[in-house]
Amino acid sequence: MILMQLFVQAVTPFRHASMHPLEEQLCRAWPPKRWADVTVLVAVSGGADSVALLRALLAVRQPGRGRLVAAHLNHQLRGEHSDADAAFVADLCRRLGVECRTESIAVAQTVRGGEGLEAAARRARYQFLAATAAAIGARYVALGHTADDQVETILHRIIRGTGIAGLAGIPQLRALMLPLADSQPAQSSRAGQGVLQLATDIEGNMAEGHAGSIEDLQGQLYGGHSPPGWQPGATLIRPLLSVWRTQIIEYLDLLGQPYRQDQSNLELNYARNKIRRQLLPWLAAELNPAVAQSLLRLGALAAEVQAVIQPIVEKLYSQAVEVHDARRASIDRRVLIGQPRYLVREVLIAVWRCLQWPMQAMGFEQWDALADMLLAPPGSPETTSRTFPGKVQAELDDDRLRLERLQT
């Protein structure tokens, strides 16, 4: 009888006696057994979502060789409030017995030409997370995005204009890319400057609705091909994408766990805040009380469609595209002539992603103009040379479309 009880305990999934529904959702999305023996870096801003993620991960983790490490970047954008956020996270981790890695960067001084402050903050944040993950040998980087974030992202993309891929919303999983030179663990977070620039650019592209569906680890993001000089690093995971913000607050209240509130989230001069605080409540009150669930369903369906399309795009990419270096590529037009225009545009987008070329200014009109060049029959009067946003020069050369990003 005792042996039978031991056998049942051995094969039964680990579960706490009284698990909160939020913790149950986290376990379904990311079973603790998968990360019990590896290091997980948890991005903690001090806000409700990331604090709830850290507390829930600590609550459900299984015994193993792995460890949880928190990471916080002070962007120095809100003066004493930013400093207070950093102090709060450090104190929280001390109380919870969690190692905490912090860094402070004057993001406003790092803005590049044509780059907004939000994009610069995103770039700095991902460089910090990537460098820290490499320094501690983390297998995963966990972020606290919720179902509300997913809904807001999908609606924002619809308003700005997007395609099927963009409708899929925020991916739950994706492989973060590391430069080959930085593939070994760094000695400090500053040793990883430049790490994950690609992932930063991709996050920016996702904000514009250009990124693919729920990217998996088979390389959907790059059309099945790693960019020149890059290789997969840690895996970024968002295990709370099925959890609503009301559940987050209820969970923290139950724990008696305080959190920081970013007052900039209340300012209506940001499009995302207008969507969250004005548009979505109006839609729910006046048109459809279940508008949030409808948008989530739309995103899930778009992801399913993109999952069907993606292997076709990857096959065409491998047959038609030749990447010469980080600035040059060429496409065999003979492979793509006769293919649906949608697939042709997706192949072109995959080239931009692979080479890390800027995509924010590349809208449908630009992608379709490129498709016109690519599909033009021999001897047609179509444009044979054109410069696209990001100083990308496209030229027709017999059976090939040659692409080159000019020096900026």
N, C-alpha and C positions, 0 to 999 in steps of 0.2 A: 504493500500500500504506500509506504514511504517513497519507494522508488518511482511509483506511478505519479505521486504528487510532484516529485522533483522533475520528472519528464514533462509534465504539464506546464510547470513553471518555466522550463527551458524553452518550450516552443510557443508559449503565449507571449504576444507582443507586450513590451513594457508599457504600463499605464499607471499613472498616479491614481490613488484611491478616489479623490474628489477633484476631477479635472474640470476647469472652467470651459464653457463652450468655445471661447476664443482659442484656448489652448488645444482643444480637440480639432478645431479647424486648421490650426497651424500644423498639428501632427499629421493630418490627412494630406496637407499640401506638401509637407517636408518631413517625412518620418524620421524621428530622432535617431533611429538605428543607422541611418545613412551618414550622419555626421558625428557619431559618438566618438570616433577614433581620429578625427581630424581637427585642425584648428579653424575656427570660424571667426572672421572679423565682422563685428556688428557696428554699422554706422549709426552713431547716436548724436543727434542734434540737440537733444534736451526737450524736444517737442513731444506731444502725446504719442504719436505713432511710433517713433523710434524707442521711446522709453517703454512702451507696452511690448514692443518686439523683444527688447532685452530682457524684461521681466518674464515674458512667456517662454523664451528660449531657456532661461535659467530654470524655470519651473518644470519643463518637460524633458530636459536633457537626460540621457541615459549614462550610466557609468561607463567610462572608457578612457582611452589615452588622449582624447582630444581636449581642447580648451576653448573657452569663449574669451575674446579680447574686444574691448570697445575702442572706437576711434572717433575723435571729434576734431573738426577743423573750425577754427575761429577765423571767419572771413574779414573781420574788422570793418564791417559795413554799418553796424548800428551802435558804434561807440561803446558806452558802458554796458549796454544791453547785451552786446556780443560777448563781452568779458564775463558778464554774469551767467550767460549760457554755458560758457566753458567751465566756470567754477562749479556750476550746478552739476554738470556731467561728471566732473572729477570727484565731487563729493558723493554723488550717487554710486559711482563705481567703487569708491572706497567702502561705502556702507555695505555694498553687495559682495565685496571681495572679488571684484573683477578687475583685471589689468586694464589700464586705460592709456591709449596712445593719443597725444594731442599735438597740435601744431597751430601756429598763428600766421596768417598771410594777409598782407594788405592788398586784397583783391583789386581794389579800385586802381591801383598802380600797375596792374598787370594787363589791363585791357588792351587788346591789339586793334589795329586799324580795321574798321568795319565790324567790330565785335561789340556786342552789348554787354552791360554789366552782369546780367544774368548768365550769359554764355561764359563770361570770364570766371564767374563763381563756380559754374558747373565744371569747367575745365580744371580749375584749381582743386576742386573737391575730388574729382576722379584721379588726378595725379597723386594727391595725398593718399587716397584709399589704395591705389595700386601699389605705390611705393611701400606703404605700411604692410599690405598683404604680402608683398615679396620679402620684406624684412623679417616677418615672423613666420613665413612659410604657410600662410593661410590657404586652405583649399577652397573656401567659400567667402564671399563678401555679402553680408545680408543687409538689405535695405527695407525700410518700413512702409513702403507704399501700400495703400489700401484700395478697396473697391471704389471709394469716393474719388481717389486720384485717377483711377481707370476711367470712370464715367466722365470726369472733367476733361481728361485728355482726349477721349473720343469726340466729345462735343466740340472741344476747341478745334480739333482737326477738321471736323465737318464745316465749321464756320469759316476757317481759313482756306479750306480746299484740300482734299486729300484723295487718295485712291484706295483700293481694296486693302493693300498692305498697311496703310496708315490707320484704317478703321480698326485694325486688330488691337490697337492700343499698346499699352506698356507690356513688354515681355516679362514673363515670370522668371525665365532663365536665359542667360546668354553667357558666352565665353568672353571674358575680358582678354584683350590682346596685349602682349608684352613685346617690346623690341627684343630682338635676338640678343643684343648686347646686355640686356637687363634680365635675361631669363633666370639667372642665379639670384638667390636672395640678396637684397641690398643690405649694406651695413647701417643705413639710416634712411629715414623717409626722404631726406634731401638727396640721397644718392639716386633716388628714382625720378628726379625731375625729367619730364619728357615721357615717362612711362604712361601708358594708356592714353596718349594723345589721340590715338585712333578711336578708342572707346568714347572719349570726350566728344570728338567730332560726331560720332554715331549718335550719341545721346542728343546732340543738337539737331541732327537730321531727324531723329525720331520726334523731337518737339515740333518739327515742321511737317510731320506726317509722311516722311519718306522711308522710314525704316520698315523692315519686313514684319511678318506676323510674329507669333510666339516663337522667337528664335530658339532653336535647340542647340545642342553642342556638336551637331554635324556640319556646322558652318553655313547655315542658311544666310547669315548676315553678309557673307562675302561671296555669295554665289558658289559656295563649296570650295573656295580658294582663299588661303591666307594671304594677306597683303605682303608685298615684298619687304623682307626684313623684320617681320613680326611672327609671333607664334602664340598659341593660346596660353593664357595664364590662369588665374583663379576664376572660379565661376561666380558670377553675380546672381543672386537669388532674391526674389521678393515673395516671401512665404505668406504675407498677409493680404494678398490681392483679392481674396474672397471675403475679407472682413470689412465691415462698415465702420465708419468713424464713430457712430453712436455706440457700437460694441466696444471700441477702444476706450472711450471715456468711461463707460460703465465698468469695464474691467479695472481701470486704474482707480476709480472711485472705490470699488470693492476692496482693492488692496490698500487703500489709503495712500496711494502713491502720487505725490505732486509731480508736476511737469511744467515746463516753460511755455509761454505763449508768445509767438512772434507777432508783434503789433502790426508789422507790415502786411500780414495776411488780411488785415481789416481794411486796407487802403484800396479804394475802388479805381485807382488809376492803372491798375494792372488787369489785363484781360482775364487772366485765370481767376482773380478774385471776383470780378464782375460775374463770371460764369457761376462760380460757387455760391456767391451771396445774393445774386439778383436773378440771373437767367434761369438756373435750375429750379429754384423755389417757385418762380413764376410759371414755368412749364408744368410743374407738378400741381400747382394750385388751379391753373386755368385750363390746361389741356389734357394732361395724363398723370394721375397720381403715381403711376408706376414708370415714369419716364426714365428713372435711373436704371431700373431692371431692364427696360427695353434697350437702352444704350449698351448695357453689358452684353445682352443677348446678341445685338448687332455686332459687337466686337468679337464675340466668340464665333459667330458664323463667318465673319470676314477672315478670322484666323484659320478656320477649316478650309475655306476656299483657297487661301494663300498656301496652305500646306499641300494642296493638290497641284497648284501651279508651280511651286518652288522646284521640285525635281525636274520639271520640264525646262525651266529657266537654267538650272545648273548644267543640264546636258547640253543645251545650246551654247551656254557660256564656254564650256570646256571644248566644244567643237569649233567655235568661231573666234574666241578672244585670245590674243597673245599679248601678255604684259611684258614690255621690254625693260622698264625700270619704273621708279616711283613717279616719273613725269610723262612716260610715253606708253601707249598701247595702240594696238591695231585690231580691227575686226574684219573677218572674212565675210563680205557681203553675200557671197553665194550660199552660205549656210542659212542666212536669215531671210533672203528673198522668198516670198511665198508664205512666211510664217505670219500669224496674227499680229497686228500692230501692238497689241498689249504685251505680248511676249517679247517683241523687239524692244519696246521701251523698258521692260524689266531687265533685259540683258544690259542695256545701256546704264541703267541705274546701278546694277551690280558692278559695272566697271568703275563708276564713280566711288562706290563704297570701298571697293578693293584698294583703290589708289588714294583713298582719303581726300578726294577732291571736294571742295565746298559745294554743298547742295542746297543751302538755304534759299538761294536766288533761282534755283532751277525748278520752275513750275511746269505744268502740263504743256504749255506752249513751247518751251525750250526742248523738252523731251520729244515732243511730237515733231519739231523741226529737225532734230537729230535723226529721228526715224525716217523722215522724208529723204534726207541725204543718204541714209543707209540703204533704203529700199528703191532708190531711183534707178530705173533701167538704164543700161549703157546708152550713151549718146543723148540722154534727156537733158533739157535745159535747166535742171535743178541746180541750186547753188552748189558750187564745188568747194567752197571754203567759207568758214564762218567762225567767229570767236564767240564763245559762250561765257556766262558768268563764271568768275573765278579764273579768268584769262586762260580758258581751255580752247585751244585751236583745233578745229575739225576740218580735215581735208580729204576729199575723195581722190583716190589713187588707183585707177583701174578697178580691180575687184576688192579693194580694201578701203575701209574708212580709217584714216590715221588720226589719232588723238594725241595732243601734247599740251601739257600745262606749261605756259610760258613763265619765265622768271618774274616774280612779283617784287 
